[in-house]
Amino acid sequence: MRTKCMLSTITAVIVSVILLGVTFDRTSKMQTSEDDMRRHYTDLMEPLPASLVYDSEHPDEIYIKDCGVFVKTKEVLNDYSGMVVAHDVQQVTKETTILVAYDGQYIKQSEWK
């Protein structure tokens, strides 16, 4: 009886180790293929010229659905009294009048259409 129980335990341990090995092997192969796809995709992209990179990181207009259109201002506003200010695009609401983001200040120009 004791031998039979010990044999069952050893068999269960061996099967568990084999299943774990197969699982880790499949997982590592899947991660490798995803990394390869990402690398191939970025290899196909041509780099942007310096002027376009700056423009893409510092937009002149920001369109936020259901909240409005915000236009970048050249002058710096220091007095925010009576204005609703958001410091992140995710914080913008319909009442927001000034958006401070992307190294600039944006004033609400119109409602979302």
N, CA, C and O atoms as CSV, one atom per row, in Angstrom:
chain,resi,resn,atom,element,x,y,z
A,1,MET,N,N,0.824,-1.192,0.000
A,1,MET,CA,C,0.000,0.000,0.000
A,1,MET,C,C,0.869,1.257,0.000
A,1,MET,O,O,0.613,2.211,-0.734
A,2,ARG,N,N,1.884,1.231,0.828
A,2,ARG,CA,C,2.778,2.375,0.921
A,2,ARG,C,C,3.536,2.572,-0.392
A,2,ARG,O,O,3.743,3.710,-0.812
A,3,THR,N,N,3.941,1.516,-1.028
A,3,THR,CA,C,4.655,1.589,-2.294
A,3,THR,C,C,3.740,2.159,-3.382
A,3,THR,O,O,4.174,2.952,-4.217
A,4,LYS,N,N,2.493,1.752,-3.363
A,4,LYS,CA,C,1.533,2.225,-4.350
A,4,LYS,C,C,1.289,3.735,-4.190
A,4,LYS,O,O,1.197,4.456,-5.183
A,5,CYS,N,N,1.187,4.200,-2.963
A,5,CYS,CA,C,0.966,5.618,-2.680
A,5,CYS,C,C,2.189,6.442,-3.100
A,5,CYS,O,O,2.051,7.530,-3.659
A,6,MET,N,N,3.380,5.912,-2.826
A,6,MET,CA,C,4.616,6.593,-3.187
A,6,MET,C,C,4.774,6.654,-4.708
A,6,MET,O,O,5.221,7.667,-5.246
A,7,LEU,N,N,4.414,5.584,-5.391
A,7,LEU,CA,C,4.477,5.548,-6.850
A,7,LEU,C,C,3.517,6.569,-7.454
A,7,LEU,O,O,3.861,7.220,-8.441
A,8,SER,N,N,2.325,6.722,-6.887
A,8,SER,CA,C,1.346,7.709,-7.360
A,8,SER,C,C,1.869,9.125,-7.160
A,8,SER,O,O,1.702,9.979,-8.031
A,9,THR,N,N,2.491,9.375,-6.032
A,9,THR,CA,C,3.036,10.703,-5.744
A,9,THR,C,C,4.154,11.045,-6.718
A,9,THR,O,O,4.194,12.156,-7.246
A,10,ILE,N,N,5.063,10.105,-6.963
A,10,ILE,CA,C,6.176,10.333,-7.888
A,10,ILE,C,C,5.638,10.573,-9.299
A,10,ILE,O,O,6.136,11.450,-10.004
A,11,THR,N,N,4.643,9.817,-9.714
A,11,THR,CA,C,4.044,9.993,-11.038
A,11,THR,C,C,3.406,11.375,-11.160
A,11,THR,O,O,3.557,12.043,-12.183
A,12,ALA,N,N,2.702,11.798,-10.128
A,12,ALA,CA,C,2.065,13.121,-10.147
A,12,ALA,C,C,3.098,14.229,-10.236
A,12,ALA,O,O,2.887,15.211,-10.948
A,13,VAL,N,N,4.207,14.094,-9.532
A,13,VAL,CA,C,5.261,15.102,-9.568
A,13,VAL,C,C,5.886,15.160,-10.953
A,13,VAL,O,O,6.120,16.250,-11.476
A,14,ILE,N,N,6.161,14.013,-11.557
A,14,ILE,CA,C,6.766,13.975,-12.894
A,14,ILE,C,C,5.836,14.599,-13.930
A,14,ILE,O,O,6.289,15.363,-14.782
A,15,VAL,N,N,4.551,14.285,-13.869
A,15,VAL,CA,C,3.582,14.848,-14.811
A,15,VAL,C,C,3.491,16.358,-14.626
A,15,VAL,O,O,3.413,17.095,-15.609
A,16,SER,N,N,3.500,16.824,-13.393
A,16,SER,CA,C,3.428,18.261,-13.117
A,16,SER,C,C,4.638,18.992,-13.684
A,16,SER,O,O,4.496,20.059,-14.282
A,17,VAL,N,N,5.828,18.422,-13.498
A,17,VAL,CA,C,7.046,19.044,-14.005
A,17,VAL,C,C,7.022,19.099,-15.529
A,17,VAL,O,O,7.430,20.105,-16.110
A,18,ILE,N,N,6.562,18.056,-16.177
A,18,ILE,CA,C,6.482,18.031,-17.639
A,18,ILE,C,C,5.495,19.091,-18.133
A,18,ILE,O,O,5.789,19.802,-19.093
A,19,LEU,N,N,4.325,19.206,-17.489
A,19,LEU,CA,C,3.329,20.199,-17.899
A,19,LEU,C,C,3.838,21.621,-17.705
A,19,LEU,O,O,3.594,22.490,-18.542
A,20,LEU,N,N,4.540,21.859,-16.609
A,20,LEU,CA,C,5.107,23.188,-16.376
A,20,LEU,C,C,6.145,23.528,-17.444
A,20,LEU,O,O,6.185,24.658,-17.932
A,21,GLY,N,N,6.966,22.581,-17.801
A,21,GLY,CA,C,7.975,22.804,-18.837
A,21,GLY,C,C,7.350,23.134,-20.171
A,21,GLY,O,O,7.816,24.035,-20.868
A,22,VAL,N,N,6.302,22.419,-20.538
A,22,VAL,CA,C,5.618,22.664,-21.808
A,22,VAL,C,C,4.959,24.044,-21.787
A,22,VAL,O,O,5.007,24.764,-22.784
A,23,THR,N,N,4.350,24.416,-20.670
A,23,THR,CA,C,3.678,25.711,-20.554
A,23,THR,C,C,4.679,26.854,-20.689
A,23,THR,O,O,4.436,27.791,-21.449
A,24,PHE,N,N,5.789,26.800,-19.974
A,24,PHE,CA,C,6.792,27.859,-20.055
A,24,PHE,C,C,7.410,27.941,-21.440
A,24,PHE,O,O,7.731,29.033,-21.910
A,25,ASP,N,N,7.579,26.820,-22.091
A,25,ASP,CA,C,8.149,26.814,-23.429
A,25,ASP,C,C,7.219,27.524,-24.406
A,25,ASP,O,O,7.680,28.307,-25.237
A,26,ARG,N,N,5.911,27.261,-24.319
A,26,ARG,CA,C,4.946,27.913,-25.210
A,26,ARG,C,C,4.873,29.401,-24.932
A,26,ARG,O,O,4.801,30.201,-25.865
A,27,THR,N,N,4.889,29.788,-23.663
A,27,THR,CA,C,4.798,31.197,-23.296
A,27,THR,C,C,5.991,31.974,-23.834
A,27,THR,O,O,5.824,33.069,-24.370
A,28,SER,N,N,7.174,31.428,-23.701
A,28,SER,CA,C,8.364,32.141,-24.180
A,28,SER,C,C,8.339,32.267,-25.704
A,28,SER,O,O,8.801,33.276,-26.238
A,29,LYS,N,N,7.819,31.281,-26.403
A,29,LYS,CA,C,7.740,31.369,-27.865
A,29,LYS,C,C,6.744,32.440,-28.286
A,29,LYS,O,O,6.979,33.155,-29.260
A,30,MET,N,N,5.611,32.560,-27.548
A,30,MET,CA,C,4.625,33.576,-27.880
A,30,MET,C,C,5.201,34.966,-27.655
A,30,MET,O,O,4.990,35.850,-28.485
A,31,GLN,N,N,5.918,35.188,-26.566
A,31,GLN,CA,C,6.503,36.496,-26.300
A,31,GLN,C,C,7.536,36.851,-27.361
A,31,GLN,O,O,7.620,38.004,-27.782
A,32,THR,N,N,8.298,35.899,-27.782
A,32,THR,CA,C,9.294,36.152,-28.816
A,32,THR,C,C,8.630,36.572,-30.110
A,32,THR,O,O,9.092,37.504,-30.770
A,33,SER,N,N,7.548,35.898,-30.486
A,33,SER,CA,C,6.891,36.252,-31.740
A,33,SER,C,C,6.274,37.645,-31.664
A,33,SER,O,O,6.282,38.361,-32.665
A,34,GLU,N,N,5.735,38.057,-30.508
A,34,GLU,CA,C,5.184,39.399,-30.368
A,34,GLU,C,C,6.286,40.446,-30.481
A,34,GLU,O,O,6.089,41.484,-31.113
A,35,ASP,N,N,7.435,40.187,-29.880
A,35,ASP,CA,C,8.551,41.117,-29.983
A,35,ASP,C,C,9.025,41.233,-31.419
A,35,ASP,O,O,9.359,42.326,-31.877
A,36,ASP,N,N,9.059,40.111,-32.138
A,36,ASP,CA,C,9.473,40.140,-33.539
A,36,ASP,C,C,8.505,40.980,-34.374
A,36,ASP,O,O,8.928,41.756,-35.231
A,37,MET,N,N,7.201,40.818,-34.118
A,37,MET,CA,C,6.207,41.585,-34.861
A,37,MET,C,C,6.376,43.076,-34.596
A,37,MET,O,O,6.308,43.882,-35.524
A,38,ARG,N,N,6.597,43.451,-33.326
A,38,ARG,CA,C,6.781,44.843,-32.983
A,38,ARG,C,C,8.017,45.414,-33.687
A,38,ARG,O,O,7.980,46.523,-34.221
A,39,ARG,N,N,9.097,44.655,-33.681
A,39,ARG,CA,C,10.328,45.115,-34.294
A,39,ARG,C,C,10.145,45.275,-35.809
A,39,ARG,O,O,10.602,46.265,-36.381
A,40,HIS,N,N,9.489,44.323,-36.457
A,40,HIS,CA,C,9.271,44.419,-37.900
A,40,HIS,C,C,8.381,45.610,-38.241
A,40,HIS,O,O,8.604,46.285,-39.246
A,41,TYR,N,N,7.376,45.871,-37.409
A,41,TYR,CA,C,6.484,46.996,-37.660
A,41,TYR,C,C,7.244,48.312,-37.559
A,41,TYR,O,O,7.066,49.187,-38.406
A,42,THR,N,N,8.085,48.469,-36.547
A,42,THR,CA,C,8.825,49.722,-36.393
A,42,THR,C,C,9.904,49.858,-37.452
A,42,THR,O,O,10.274,50.979,-37.801
A,43,ASP,N,N,10.423,48.753,-37.977
A,43,ASP,CA,C,11.417,48.837,-39.044
A,43,ASP,C,C,10.812,49.412,-40.319
A,43,ASP,O,O,11.512,50.047,-41.108
A,44,LEU,N,N,9.513,49.193,-40.525
A,44,LEU,CA,C,8.854,49.673,-41.732
A,44,LEU,C,C,8.566,51.172,-41.677
A,44,LEU,O,O,8.399,51.813,-42.715
A,45,MET,N,N,8.510,51.726,-40.479
A,45,MET,CA,C,8.179,53.138,-40.337
A,45,MET,C,C,9.394,54.008,-40.652
A,45,MET,O,O,10.500,53.748,-40.179
A,46,GLU,N,N,9.170,55.035,-41.450
A,46,GLU,CA,C,10.240,55.976,-41.745
A,46,GLU,C,C,10.261,57.036,-40.642
A,46,GLU,O,O,9.201,57.435,-40.160
A,47,PRO,N,N,11.434,57.493,-40.240
A,47,PRO,CA,C,11.491,58.522,-39.198
A,47,PRO,C,C,10.938,59.848,-39.711
A,47,PRO,O,O,11.099,60.194,-40.882
A,48,LEU,N,N,10.280,60.586,-38.810
A,48,LEU,CA,C,9.729,61.886,-39.172
A,48,LEU,C,C,10.834,62.937,-39.195
A,48,LEU,O,O,11.790,62.839,-38.425
A,49,PRO,N,N,10.719,63.934,-40.059
A,49,PRO,CA,C,11.663,65.048,-40.016
A,49,PRO,C,C,11.539,65.789,-38.680
A,49,PRO,O,O,10.490,65.732,-38.037
A,50,ALA,N,N,12.584,66.470,-38.268
A,50,ALA,CA,C,12.613,67.126,-36.952
A,50,ALA,C,C,11.462,68.113,-36.765
A,50,ALA,O,O,10.898,68.194,-35.674
A,51,SER,N,N,11.103,68.865,-37.809
A,51,SER,CA,C,10.016,69.841,-37.678
A,51,SER,C,C,8.679,69.153,-37.423
A,51,SER,O,O,7.865,69.655,-36.647
A,52,LEU,N,N,8.444,68.021,-38.059
A,52,LEU,CA,C,7.190,67.296,-37.848
A,52,LEU,C,C,7.160,66.615,-36.491
A,52,LEU,O,O,6.094,66.515,-35.882
A,53,VAL,N,N,8.289,66.148,-36.005
A,53,VAL,CA,C,8.332,65.528,-34.679
A,53,VAL,C,C,7.941,66.559,-33.632
A,53,VAL,O,O,7.153,66.266,-32.733
A,54,TYR,N,N,8.488,67.767,-33.746
A,54,TYR,CA,C,8.143,68.833,-32.790
A,54,TYR,C,C,6.655,69.150,-32.873
A,54,TYR,O,O,5.992,69.268,-31.842
A,55,ASP,N,N,6.118,69.290,-34.090
A,55,ASP,CA,C,4.700,69.604,-34.264
A,55,ASP,C,C,3.799,68.501,-33.707
A,55,ASP,O,O,2.746,68.794,-33.141
A,56,SER,N,N,4.193,67.255,-33.858
A,56,SER,CA,C,3.356,66.168,-33.374
A,56,SER,C,C,3.366,66.086,-31.851
A,56,SER,O,O,2.415,65.582,-31.252
A,57,GLU,N,N,4.430,66.576,-31.219
A,57,GLU,CA,C,4.502,66.551,-29.758
A,57,GLU,C,C,3.961,67.835,-29.131
A,57,GLU,O,O,3.707,67.867,-27.927
A,58,HIS,N,N,3.778,68.901,-29.928
A,58,HIS,CA,C,3.290,70.187,-29.433
A,58,HIS,C,C,2.207,70.702,-30.381
A,58,HIS,O,O,2.479,71.575,-31.205
A,59,PRO,N,N,0.993,70.179,-30.280
A,59,PRO,CA,C,-0.068,70.555,-31.232
A,59,PRO,C,C,-0.523,72.004,-31.054
A,59,PRO,O,O,-0.430,72.559,-29.959
A,60,ASP,N,N,-1.016,72.614,-32.142
A,60,ASP,CA,C,-1.559,73.970,-32.088
A,60,ASP,C,C,-3.027,73.963,-31.670
A,60,ASP,O,O,-3.507,74.917,-31.058
A,61,GLU,N,N,-3.729,72.900,-31.998
A,61,GLU,CA,C,-5.136,72.760,-31.622
A,61,GLU,C,C,-5.348,71.372,-31.027
A,61,GLU,O,O,-4.772,70.385,-31.487
A,62,ILE,N,N,-6.181,71.319,-30.003
A,62,ILE,CA,C,-6.516,70.041,-29.381
A,62,ILE,C,C,-8.035,69.901,-29.427
A,62,ILE,O,O,-8.761,70.744,-28.901
A,63,TYR,N,N,-8.499,68.846,-30.053
A,63,TYR,CA,C,-9.927,68.563,-30.142
A,63,TYR,C,C,-10.261,67.494,-29.104
A,63,TYR,O,O,-9.728,66.385,-29.146
A,64,ILE,N,N,-11.145,67.839,-28.179
A,64,ILE,CA,C,-11.549,66.888,-27.143
A,64,ILE,C,C,-13.044,66.654,-27.295
A,64,ILE,O,O,-13.853,67.571,-27.158
A,65,LYS,N,N,-13.387,65.417,-27.578
A,65,LYS,CA,C,-14.779,65.068,-27.858
A,65,LYS,C,C,-15.679,65.460,-26.697
A,65,LYS,O,O,-15.361,65.202,-25.537
A,66,ASP,N,N,-16.785,66.073,-27.012
A,66,ASP,CA,C,-17.815,66.510,-26.068
A,66,ASP,C,C,-17.355,67.632,-25.143
A,66,ASP,O,O,-18.126,68.058,-24.283
A,67,CYS,N,N,-16.130,68.126,-25.289
A,67,CYS,CA,C,-15.646,69.193,-24.408
A,67,CYS,C,C,-15.285,70.467,-25.161
A,67,CYS,O,O,-15.498,71.561,-24.639
A,68,GLY,N,N,-14.750,70.359,-26.363
A,68,GLY,CA,C,-14.449,71.560,-27.118
A,68,GLY,C,C,-13.135,71.515,-27.866
A,68,GLY,O,O,-12.420,70.513,-27.870
A,69,VAL,N,N,-12.838,72.659,-28.509
A,69,VAL,CA,C,-11.600,72.820,-29.263
A,69,VAL,C,C,-10.737,73.824,-28.506
A,69,VAL,O,O,-11.180,74.931,-28.201
A,70,PHE,N,N,-9.512,73.430,-28.211
A,70,PHE,CA,C,-8.589,74.282,-27.475
A,70,PHE,C,C,-7.455,74.684,-28.404
A,70,PHE,O,O,-6.852,73.838,-29.064
A,71,VAL,N,N,-7.161,76.012,-28.454
A,71,VAL,CA,C,-6.146,76.547,-29.345
A,71,VAL,C,C,-4.981,77.064,-28.507
A,71,VAL,O,O,-5.180,77.710,-27.479
A,72,LYS,N,N,-3.769,76.772,-28.958
A,72,LYS,CA,C,-2.566,77.176,-28.241
A,72,LYS,C,C,-2.405,78.690,-28.283
A,72,LYS,O,O,-2.601,79.314,-29.326
A,73,THR,N,N,-2.046,79.279,-27.141
A,73,THR,CA,C,-1.836,80.724,-27.065
A,73,THR,C,C,-0.347,81.027,-27.042
A,73,THR,O,O,0.458,80.254,-26.523
A,74,LYS,N,N,-0.003,82.168,-27.617
A,74,LYS,CA,C,1.410,82.572,-27.620
A,74,LYS,C,C,1.773,83.296,-26.335
A,74,LYS,O,O,2.897,83.169,-25.848
A,75,GLU,N,N,0.821,84.067,-25.770
A,75,GLU,CA,C,1.101,84.780,-24.531
A,75,GLU,C,C,0.831,83.864,-23.335
A,75,GLU,O,O,-0.017,82.973,-23.388
A,76,VAL,N,N,1.568,84.107,-22.270
A,76,VAL,CA,C,1.443,83.285,-21.064
A,76,VAL,C,C,0.443,83.949,-20.124
A,76,VAL,O,O,0.593,85.118,-19.767
A,77,LEU,N,N,-0.563,83.204,-19.732
A,77,LEU,CA,C,-1.562,83.718,-18.792
A,77,LEU,C,C,-1.149,83.345,-17.373
A,77,LEU,O,O,-0.918,82.175,-17.068
A,78,ASN,N,N,-1.059,84.359,-16.507
A,78,ASN,CA,C,-0.687,84.101,-15.122
A,78,ASN,C,C,-1.879,84.191,-14.186
A,78,ASN,O,O,-1.858,83.622,-13.095
A,79,ASP,N,N,-2.912,84.897,-14.602
A,79,ASP,CA,C,-4.086,85.080,-13.750
A,79,ASP,C,C,-5.203,84.164,-14.241
A,79,ASP,O,O,-5.779,84.385,-15.306
A,80,TYR,N,N,-5.500,83.137,-13.451
A,80,TYR,CA,C,-6.539,82.171,-13.820
A,80,TYR,C,C,-7.850,82.423,-13.085
A,80,TYR,O,O,-8.715,81.548,-13.072
A,81,SER,N,N,-8.022,83.591,-12.474
A,81,SER,CA,C,-9.217,83.843,-11.677
A,81,SER,C,C,-10.469,83.794,-12.557
A,81,SER,O,O,-10.515,84.396,-13.630
A,82,GLY,N,N,-11.449,83.086,-12.096
A,82,GLY,CA,C,-12.709,82.955,-12.819
A,82,GLY,C,C,-12.667,81.969,-13.965
A,82,GLY,O,O,-13.630,81.868,-14.725
A,83,MET,N,N,-11.577,81.244,-14.106
A,83,MET,CA,C,-11.451,80.278,-15.194
A,83,MET,C,C,-11.310,78.875,-14.628
A,83,MET,O,O,-10.759,78.687,-13.543
A,84,VAL,N,N,-11.809,77.896,-15.364
A,84,VAL,CA,C,-11.642,76.495,-14.971
A,84,VAL,C,C,-10.430,75.960,-15.728
A,84,VAL,O,O,-10.408,75.929,-16.958
A,85,VAL,N,N,-9.422,75.540,-14.961
A,85,VAL,CA,C,-8.147,75.125,-15.550
A,85,VAL,C,C,-7.967,73.618,-15.391
A,85,VAL,O,O,-8.258,73.062,-14.332
A,86,ALA,N,N,-7.490,72.965,-16.437
A,86,ALA,CA,C,-7.135,71.541,-16.387
A,86,ALA,C,C,-5.662,71.422,-16.742
A,86,ALA,O,O,-5.179,72.076,-17.665
A,87,HIS,N,N,-4.964,70.590,-16.008
A,87,HIS,CA,C,-3.532,70.414,-16.243
A,87,HIS,C,C,-3.223,69.122,-16.977
A,87,HIS,O,O,-2.061,68.732,-17.092
A,88,ASP,N,N,-4.241,68.465,-17.467
A,88,ASP,CA,C,-4.059,67.227,-18.223
A,88,ASP,C,C,-5.263,67.070,-19.140
A,88,ASP,O,O,-6.370,67.481,-18.793
A,89,VAL,N,N,-5.055,66.485,-20.290
A,89,VAL,CA,C,-6.145,66.299,-21.251
A,89,VAL,C,C,-7.238,65.417,-20.661
A,89,VAL,O,O,-8.414,65.584,-20.986
A,90,GLN,N,N,-6.860,64.484,-19.801
A,90,GLN,CA,C,-7.837,63.578,-19.193
A,90,GLN,C,C,-8.743,64.289,-18.183
A,90,GLN,O,O,-9.808,63.770,-17.850
A,91,GLN,N,N,-8.342,65.462,-17.693
A,91,GLN,CA,C,-9.118,66.188,-16.686
A,91,GLN,C,C,-10.095,67.192,-17.289
A,91,GLN,O,O,-10.862,67.809,-16.550
A,92,VAL,N,N,-10.093,67.370,-18.577
A,92,VAL,CA,C,-10.921,68.386,-19.234
A,92,VAL,C,C,-12.394,68.018,-19.136
A,92,VAL,O,O,-12.782,66.871,-19.354
A,93,THR,N,N,-13.208,69.018,-18.801
A,93,THR,CA,C,-14.665,68.862,-18.771
A,93,THR,C,C,-15.276,69.926,-19.675
A,93,THR,O,O,-14.551,70.714,-20.282
A,94,LYS,N,N,-16.593,69.956,-19.768
A,94,LYS,CA,C,-17.266,70.963,-20.601
A,94,LYS,C,C,-17.052,72.367,-20.060
A,94,LYS,O,O,-17.089,73.333,-20.822
A,95,GLU,N,N,-16.830,72.496,-18.757
A,95,GLU,CA,C,-16.645,73.796,-18.129
A,95,GLU,C,C,-15.216,74.310,-18.227
A,95,GLU,O,O,-14.972,75.478,-17.922
A,96,THR,N,N,-14.273,73.490,-18.637
A,96,THR,CA,C,-12.861,73.885,-18.701
A,96,THR,C,C,-12.666,74.989,-19.732
A,96,THR,O,O,-13.139,74.884,-20.864
A,97,THR,N,N,-11.956,76.063,-19.327
A,97,THR,CA,C,-11.671,77.161,-20.250
A,97,THR,C,C,-10.194,77.217,-20.631
A,97,THR,O,O,-9.852,77.699,-21.711
A,98,ILE,N,N,-9.316,76.729,-19.754
A,98,ILE,CA,C,-7.869,76.737,-20.040
A,98,ILE,C,C,-7.324,75.340,-19.831
A,98,ILE,O,O,-7.651,74.672,-18.850
A,99,LEU,N,N,-6.491,74.904,-20.761
A,99,LEU,CA,C,-5.817,73.613,-20.673
A,99,LEU,C,C,-4.315,73.870,-20.681
A,99,LEU,O,O,-3.791,74.503,-21.598
A,100,VAL,N,N,-3.633,73.380,-19.666
A,100,VAL,CA,C,-2.174,73.506,-19.596
A,100,VAL,C,C,-1.608,72.112,-19.832
A,100,VAL,O,O,-1.681,71.245,-18.961
A,101,ALA,N,N,-1.035,71.904,-21.033
A,101,ALA,CA,C,-0.500,70.589,-21.405
A,101,ALA,C,C,0.473,70.754,-22.566
A,101,ALA,O,O,0.494,71.788,-23.234
A,102,TYR,N,N,1.273,69.725,-22.794
A,102,TYR,CA,C,2.210,69.706,-23.920
A,102,TYR,C,C,3.096,70.952,-23.953
A,102,TYR,O,O,3.335,71.504,-25.027
A,103,ASP,N,N,3.571,71.390,-22.828
A,103,ASP,CA,C,4.454,72.557,-22.716
A,103,ASP,C,C,3.817,73.823,-23.274
A,103,ASP,O,O,4.508,74.650,-23.869
A,104,GLY,N,N,2.523,73.983,-23.092
A,104,GLY,CA,C,1.853,75.188,-23.581
A,104,GLY,C,C,0.516,75.386,-22.895
A,104,GLY,O,O,0.032,74.520,-22.167
A,105,GLN,N,N,-0.077,76.564,-23.149
A,105,GLN,CA,C,-1.401,76.874,-22.628
A,105,GLN,C,C,-2.380,76.945,-23.795
A,105,GLN,O,O,-2.080,77.511,-24.847
A,106,TYR,N,N,-3.539,76.367,-23.589
A,106,TYR,CA,C,-4.557,76.323,-24.633
A,106,TYR,C,C,-5.842,76.937,-24.095
A,106,TYR,O,O,-6.260,76.628,-22.979
A,107,ILE,N,N,-6.468,77.806,-24.884
A,107,ILE,CA,C,-7.718,78.441,-24.495
A,107,ILE,C,C,-8.837,77.810,-25.315
A,107,ILE,O,O,-8.683,77.536,-26.505
A,108,LYS,N,N,-9.966,77.587,-24.649
A,108,LYS,CA,C,-11.122,77.002,-25.336
A,108,LYS,C,C,-11.652,77.997,-26.354
A,108,LYS,O,O,-12.012,79.124,-26.013
A,109,GLN,N,N,-11.695,77.563,-27.613
A,109,GLN,CA,C,-12.136,78.449,-28.688
A,109,GLN,C,C,-13.599,78.200,-29.037
A,109,GLN,O,O,-14.352,79.147,-29.265
A,110,SER,N,N,-13.999,76.948,-29.080
A,110,SER,CA,C,-15.384,76.642,-29.442
A,110,SER,C,C,-15.802,75.323,-28.827
A,110,SER,O,O,-14.983,74.560,-28.316
A,111,GLU,N,N,-17.072,75.082,-28.889
A,111,GLU,CA,C,-17.639,73.824,-28.374
A,111,GLU,C,C,-17.398,72.711,-29.385
A,111,GLU,O,O,-17.104,72.971,-30.551
A,112,TRP,N,N,-17.525,71.490,-28.933
A,112,TRP,CA,C,-17.414,70.312,-29.797
A,112,TRP,C,C,-18.605,70.274,-30.741
A,112,TRP,O,O,-19.745,70.468,-30.318
A,113,LYS,N,N,-18.343,70.026,-32.011
A,113,LYS,CA,C,-19.450,69.971,-32.982
A,113,LYS,C,C,-19.624,68.568,-33.478
A,113,LYS,O,O,-20.502,68.309,-34.301
